[in-house]
Amino acid sequence: MTLLPHRPGLLDPILVRPATTSDHLALRRLWHSFRCHMSRFTRELPSSEGTYRSGRLERALDASLPETRAWLVLTGPHPVGLAVTRDLDRPVRVLSALFLVAPVRGRDLGHDVARTVLESAPGWWAVAYQQENRAAAAFWPSVAATFDAGWRRELRSSPSRPDLPPDTWVTFGVGAGSHGPNDR
């Protein structure tokens, strides 16, 4: 659990912590907002029930899968963001989602949330984003450079979505002595 520095315009402190069972409903609702926001880049339509795919989140909420984790961001009693990680048991961990609701964006909160999540498991990390998402295209290289001056960027096509432009992946080390798969 990490208490972040006060942000102007927010009355309550910001708390970032691993999710508990009691957070599942709030996380599912935040996930829907996240996927709705991302649909402009992924061109994903909601299901016939009006929901978006949530397999990544559901795996992160499954306590029997310790290699995944969901994080909740709160200001006072208000859930204002989430993060989802996977492959925590592998040499390269993946931060597969980071989302903050619009009213708390633009305060460098995203950097602090990312840092909290990434530093929870020092080592080699990878993050994917869509290049046309200008905010993510500026944000993730900045985060990577904060941790690792030798961070890398590569394009990877999605086998399940050949109709979309390739995802941009950044990989970087977090923590002293972190080594990636190529042992730079």
C-alpha positions as CSV (number, residue, x, y, z in Angstrom):
1,M,0.0,0.0,0.0
2,T,1.4,3.4,-1.0
3,L,0.2,6.8,0.0
4,L,1.1,9.2,-2.8
5,P,1.9,13.0,-2.3
6,H,-1.1,15.3,-2.2
7,R,-2.4,16.5,-5.5
8,P,-3.8,20.1,-6.0
9,G,-7.5,20.0,-6.6
10,L,-8.0,16.7,-4.7
11,L,-9.2,16.9,-1.1
12,D,-8.1,13.4,-0.1
13,P,-4.7,11.7,-0.4
14,I,-4.2,9.1,-3.2
15,L,-3.7,5.5,-2.1
16,V,-2.4,2.8,-4.5
17,R,-2.7,-0.8,-3.2
18,P,-3.2,-4.4,-4.4
19,A,-6.8,-5.2,-4.8
20,T,-8.8,-7.2,-2.2
21,T,-11.9,-9.3,-2.7
22,S,-14.0,-6.4,-1.6
23,D,-12.7,-4.3,-4.5
24,H,-13.9,-6.5,-7.3
25,L,-17.1,-4.7,-8.1
26,A,-15.3,-1.3,-8.2
27,L,-12.6,-2.8,-10.4
28,R,-15.0,-4.3,-12.8
29,R,-16.8,-1.0,-13.2
30,L,-13.4,0.9,-13.7
31,W,-12.4,-1.8,-16.2
32,H,-15.6,-1.1,-18.2
33,S,-14.7,2.6,-18.3
34,F,-11.1,1.7,-19.3
35,R,-12.2,-0.6,-22.1
36,C,-14.7,2.0,-23.3
37,H,-12.0,4.6,-23.4
38,M,-9.6,2.3,-25.2
39,S,-12.2,1.3,-27.8
40,R,-11.4,4.4,-29.9
41,F,-7.9,2.8,-30.5
42,T,-8.8,-0.9,-30.5
43,R,-12.0,-0.4,-32.4
44,E,-13.6,-3.0,-30.1
45,L,-17.4,-2.9,-29.9
46,P,-19.2,-3.9,-26.7
47,S,-20.9,-7.3,-26.5
48,S,-24.6,-7.7,-27.1
49,E,-24.9,-7.1,-23.3
50,G,-23.1,-3.8,-23.5
51,T,-19.9,-5.0,-21.9
52,Y,-16.3,-5.3,-23.0
53,R,-13.9,-8.2,-22.8
54,S,-12.6,-8.5,-19.2
55,G,-10.5,-11.7,-19.2
56,R,-7.3,-9.9,-18.2
57,L,-9.0,-8.3,-15.2
58,E,-10.8,-11.5,-14.2
59,R,-7.4,-13.4,-14.2
60,A,-5.9,-10.7,-12.1
61,L,-8.7,-11.0,-9.6
62,D,-8.3,-14.7,-9.3
63,A,-6.4,-15.4,-6.0
64,S,-5.3,-18.8,-7.3
65,L,-3.1,-17.0,-10.0
66,P,-0.3,-15.3,-8.1
67,E,1.4,-14.4,-11.3
68,T,-1.3,-11.8,-11.9
69,R,-2.3,-8.8,-9.8
70,A,-4.9,-6.1,-9.9
71,W,-4.3,-2.7,-8.2
72,L,-6.8,-0.1,-7.1
73,V,-6.2,3.6,-6.9
74,L,-8.3,5.5,-4.4
75,T,-8.8,9.1,-3.3
76,G,-10.7,8.9,0.0
77,P,-13.5,6.4,-0.6
78,H,-13.5,7.0,-4.4
79,P,-12.0,4.4,-6.7
80,V,-10.3,6.5,-9.4
81,G,-8.0,4.1,-11.2
82,L,-6.7,0.6,-11.7
83,A,-3.6,-1.2,-12.9
84,V,-3.3,-4.9,-14.0
85,T,-0.1,-6.9,-14.1
86,R,0.7,-10.3,-15.4
87,D,3.6,-12.7,-15.8
88,L,5.0,-11.7,-12.4
89,D,6.6,-15.2,-12.2
90,R,8.5,-14.7,-15.5
91,P,11.7,-12.9,-16.4
92,V,9.7,-10.2,-18.2
93,R,6.7,-8.9,-16.3
94,V,3.8,-7.1,-18.1
95,L,1.9,-4.1,-17.0
96,S,-1.1,-4.7,-19.1
97,A,-3.4,-1.9,-18.0
98,L,-3.2,1.4,-16.2
99,F,-6.3,3.6,-16.1
100,L,-7.3,6.8,-14.2
101,V,-10.7,8.4,-14.4
102,A,-10.7,11.8,-16.2
103,P,-11.0,14.1,-13.2
104,V,-7.7,12.9,-11.7
105,R,-5.6,12.9,-14.9
106,G,-3.0,15.6,-15.7
107,R,-1.5,15.8,-12.2
108,D,1.5,13.4,-12.7
109,L,-0.6,10.8,-10.9
110,G,-0.1,8.3,-13.6
111,H,3.7,8.4,-13.2
112,D,3.4,7.8,-9.5
113,V,0.9,4.9,-9.9
114,A,3.1,3.3,-12.5
115,R,6.2,3.7,-10.3
116,T,4.3,2.1,-7.4
117,V,3.2,-0.9,-9.4
118,L,6.5,-1.4,-11.2
119,E,8.6,-1.1,-8.1
120,S,6.5,-3.7,-6.4
121,A,8.3,-6.4,-8.5
122,P,11.8,-5.2,-9.5
123,G,13.2,-6.7,-12.7
124,W,12.4,-6.4,-16.4
125,W,9.0,-5.0,-17.5
126,A,7.1,-4.6,-20.8
127,V,4.2,-2.3,-21.6
128,A,2.2,-2.2,-24.8
129,Y,0.2,0.8,-26.2
130,Q,-1.3,2.0,-29.4
131,Q,0.8,4.6,-31.1
132,E,-2.3,6.6,-32.2
133,N,-3.0,7.0,-28.5
134,R,-1.0,10.2,-28.2
135,A,-1.2,10.3,-24.4
136,A,0.2,6.8,-24.0
137,A,2.8,7.3,-26.7
138,A,4.2,10.2,-24.7
139,F,3.6,8.6,-21.2
140,W,5.1,5.1,-21.5
141,P,8.5,6.1,-23.0
142,S,8.7,8.8,-20.3
143,V,8.1,6.2,-17.6
144,A,10.5,3.7,-19.1
145,A,13.3,6.4,-19.3
146,T,12.7,7.2,-15.6
147,F,13.8,3.7,-14.7
148,D,16.2,2.7,-17.5
149,A,18.2,5.0,-19.9
150,G,18.6,2.0,-22.2
151,W,14.9,1.2,-22.5
152,R,13.7,-0.3,-25.9
153,R,10.8,0.2,-28.2
154,E,9.5,-2.3,-30.7
155,L,6.4,-2.8,-32.9
156,R,4.5,-6.1,-32.5
157,S,1.4,-7.1,-34.6
158,S,-1.5,-8.6,-32.7
159,P,-2.2,-12.1,-34.2
160,S,-5.8,-11.8,-33.1
161,R,-6.3,-8.3,-34.7
162,P,-4.4,-8.1,-38.0
163,D,-6.7,-5.3,-39.0
164,L,-5.1,-2.9,-36.5
165,P,-1.8,-1.2,-36.6
166,P,0.9,-3.0,-34.6
167,D,1.1,-2.3,-30.8
168,T,4.2,-0.4,-29.6
169,W,6.0,-2.2,-26.7
170,V,8.4,-0.6,-24.4
171,T,10.7,-2.8,-22.3
172,F,12.9,-1.6,-19.5
173,G,14.5,-2.6,-16.2
174,V,13.3,-1.5,-12.8
175,G,15.6,-1.6,-9.8
176,A,19.3,-2.0,-9.3
177,G,20.8,-4.9,-11.1
178,S,17.7,-5.7,-13.2
179,H,18.6,-7.6,-16.3
180,G,16.4,-8.3,-19.3
181,P,16.2,-11.3,-21.5
182,N,19.2,-10.0,-23.5
183,D,21.3,-9.2,-20.4
184,R,22.3,-5.9,-21.7
